[in-house]
Amino acid sequence: MRTKESIKIAVRAILGNGLRSALTMLGILIGVGAVIMLVAVGNGSSVAVQKQIQSLGTNTLIVNRQGGFGPAAGGRSRTGTISRTTDLTMKDVAALRDKGMNPDIKAVAPTLMAQSVTGTYRDATYSPAQFIGTSAEYAEIRNYKVASGSFFSNDDVENHARVVVLGQTTVTNLFGTGVDPVGATVKFGNINMQVVGMLARKGSNGAQDLDDVAMAPVTIVQDSFSGISTSLNNITIEATSRKAMDLASSEVTTTLLGTHRITNGTPDFSVLNQGTLLETSQSTNRVFTVLLGAVAAISLFVGGIGVMNIMLVTVTERTREIGVRKAIGATKVDILTQFLVEAVLLSVLGGLVGVGAGLAGSRFKVVGVTPVVAPYSVFLAFGVAVVVGLFFGIYPANRAASLRPIEALRYE
Amino acid sequence: MTGPGRAGGEWVIVVHEAVKTYSVGSVAVHALRGVSLAVERGDWIAIMGASGSGKTTLMNILGCLDIPTSGHYMLDGIDVSTLDDRELAEVRNSKIGFVFQSFNLLARTTALQNVELPLIYAGVKGRERRRRAMLALDAVGLSDRVEHVPSELSGGQQQRVAVARAIATDPALILADEPTGNLDTVSTSDVLSLFGRLNSEGRTIVMITHEPEVTDHAKRVVRLRDGMVIEDRRQAPVSGPPPLYAAGAPSSVAAAR
C-alpha cells in the first residue's frame, strides 16, 4: 500500500477521534514548546550576561579592592588598622600608566562612583543612576562615543575642572527630548558644572541602562562628592590585545604589589579578567541551559508515552477493523505502516504546533530574561518529537500487525 | 478473470483430507478430522452444521485465514499450504471476497471508500480504483448511496455494500459466513437474490449457514458433524440458474427492496 493511502487513513482516524487526538498532541506540543522556550530562556540569560560583560569594553581588566567583584562600598568603612594601604589611589593609576613597567597595558582609567548626586537644570532635577569620576581614557576603554561636544580631557582632570559629560537618559530627564545640552550649566550637588559633551546612545546591557550616567573628572568628584574617602572604587584597564590580557593582568598585580608595599605576595586587591569572566559565565550558562533543556526533554518523553498509550487503546478498539483489513488483503507491513504513520502524524502535528507555541512563548520576558531562540533547539525538539512518535508508535503498531485475522475478526 | 491456474481447471476449491488440530492447554481438539471437498467454478455451496461441527474452522481454511495441520488445499490452482503470511494476504486479496455476518464495514467511512479498500491493497490507483468500486456498487444496486456511511444505511444495504466490497477485486470465490444471520426476512431475501444473480453470472459462492430456508437457495448442500462431512447433496446442476432464483427477473434486487 502506498504511503499516501496510509496518511489518508491516518488523517481520517485522527480526525475521527478529534478530542482524544488533540489531547495526545497536547502532550507532544507541551514537550516541544517547553524545550524550545526553556532553551531560549537559558540562551537569553547567557546572552544577557555576555552583553553585560562585553559592555565593560573589550580586553578589559578591572582592579577592585579586596572583596571581589562590584563597586566597593565607598571606602568609609575602611578605617583603623588596615585603612590606607587597602585603598586604590591615583598613585596606583599613575604607576599602572608607566609603559616601561607595564608594556601590555594600553590605557588606564580610575573610577570613582559618587553616591546619589542630584543634578538641577532650571526646574528639572534628576539623579543619574551612576555619577562617575574618571579620566579621559574611560570613554575609550568602555567604548563610549560622544554624540555632541566632546569628552573632557586629562587637562580637565589635572585642573579639577567643573565639567560634566551626560548620557542620553540623563539629558532627557534634565533637558527634555532632542535638546543638545552642550554649553549649558547644570548644578550637581551645590556646584555648577558645565556640560561639555553628550554621549551617544548605548542602550542597556540587560541589567542597567548604560545611558543613565553622568561623568566628570575624577579630581572634582573626589573634591566635591565622595566625602572623606580617598579610595577609588576601581581601576579600569585596557590590555593591548586579547592575547595580552593574561600578561597585562600579571603586570597589574606586580605593579600594585609594589605601590602597596606588599612583600608577602598576598594582594589586597583583585584583578578581574574580562576573558575569564566570559568563559566562566559561558560554562555556567551552558550547564543552566542543559538543565532547563533536560527538564523540558522529560516532558517530551512523557508526551511520547501519551502517544503510545493512546495508540494501544486505538489498536485494541480497532481490532475488528484490523481483522477486516487483513481478511481483504492487508499485509503485516500495511497494518504496521498504517499505525506507525498515525503515531508519527500525531507527534509531527503536535510537534509543529509545539514549535509555533515555543516560538510564540519565547517572545515574552520570563523572570526578567528576554529569551533568545536557539535555532538548533527548534530542529532538535521537532526531530526528537518525530523520533518519539516513531519509537512509541512501533510497539502498538507491531501489536496491531501481529494480530491473527481470525481472532481479530471474532473480537467483540 | 486472469490468474495462475485459471485456465487450468474448473475446480475453484480442492481440499484433500484436511485435518485441523488445536491444542487447548494439554488437550488436543480435533476440529477437522479429514475433510475432502471439491468445488466447481460457478457452483453455489451451502455448508451447514451445528456449532462445534468444524464449519468455522473449514471456513477459515477456505478463506486462507488459517492453514490445515495436515492435508492439502488448492485454491484456484494454487497450493495455499505452502504460502507465507504475505503471500496469503495477497491470495485473500485477489482470489477471495469475504462477506461477514456482521457486515464489518469500516465506520465513519463511506460506502465507496469501503468498497475501494481491497483495491487499495491490490495497488489499484486513483481513477481506476474509483471506477471499479463504482461498478461493484452498481452491481449491488447501491450506486445512489456511495457517499453514505454505514450508520446511514439499513442492515440489508450494509450487507450489499459488503458484497460490493467482496466482488470489487473480481475474485474467484465469494466466501460468505452467515451472510443473512443479522438480517430481517426482507433483507435476507434481498441479499439472497443478489447472490442468486451473482451466481447466475458465473461467480462461485461458498456460504456458511444454519438456516434451512437459506440453504434452499444453494445448488449444493454440504453438512458437517464432528469435523467430518456427513452429507453432500446436490439441489441443482452447476450449470444453470440456482434453484430459487427466477432467471430473467431483471432487477430482483430493486424488486425486493
Contacts between the chains, C-beta under 8 A, distances in Angstrom:
chain1	res1	chain2	res2	distance
A	1	B	120	6.0
A	1	B	121	5.9
A	1	B	123	7.6
A	2	B	123	7.9
A	2	B	125	7.8
A	5	B	120	5.3
A	12	B	108	7.3
A	12	B	109	7.3
A	16	B	108	5.1
A	320	B	104	6.6
A	321	B	106	5.9
A	323	B	104	7.7
A	324	B	100	7.7
A	324	B	104	4.6
A	324	B	106	7.1
A	325	B	117	7.2
A	325	B	121	7.6
A	326	B	89	6.8
A	326	B	92	7.8
A	327	B	63	7.0
A	327	B	65	6.5
A	327	B	92	6.2
A	327	B	98	5.0
A	328	B	92	6.7
A	328	B	93	6.4
A	328	B	98	6.2
A	328	B	117	6.1
A	328	B	118	4.4
A	328	B	121	6.7
A	328	B	165	7.0
A	329	B	89	5.5
A	329	B	90	6.8
A	329	B	92	5.2
A	329	B	93	2.4
A	329	B	94	7.3
A	329	B	118	5.5
A	329	B	121	4.0
A	329	B	122	6.6
A	329	B	169	7.6
A	330	B	89	6.4
A	330	B	121	5.3
A	331	B	85	7.2
A	331	B	86	5.1
A	331	B	89	4.3
A	331	B	90	7.5
A	331	B	121	7.7
A	332	B	85	6.1
A	332	B	86	7.1
A	332	B	89	7.6
A	333	B	86	7.7
A	334	B	89	7.9
A	334	B	121	6.4
A	405	B	65	4.9
A	406	B	60	5.3
A	406	B	65	5.0
A	406	B	66	5.9
A	409	B	65	7.7
A	409	B	100	7.2
A	409	B	104	7.3
